[in-house]
């Protein structure tokens, strides 16, 4: 006679939700980082970013996500990215997902795309 009463199923469901939300956070980060490389109208085009620069931007964004600091999170965003991920959107996403995905711990790898 089973004594689990669905506890294993619930753990699997929570794990799957966590993975999906982590994927969504990853996509949000990817879109945001992609928007960081856009040309600004008021400035000359920027030089390509190296691994160290990309790592620093990603680390800043993720630690700022952990702390809920939108100003620090958005400091490297282009204007179009800031319009997509405004302070309210950031706060709502963080509130909804941080308890499920947990805080950012470390970046395992960074690979900037040429001409992006």
Secondary structure, DSSP 8 states (H G I E B T S, - for coil): ----TTHHHHHHHHHHHHHHHHHHHHHHHHHHHHHHTS--TTS-------HHHHHHHHHHHHHHHHHT-HHHHTTT--HHHHHHS-HHHHHHHHHHHHHHH------------TT-
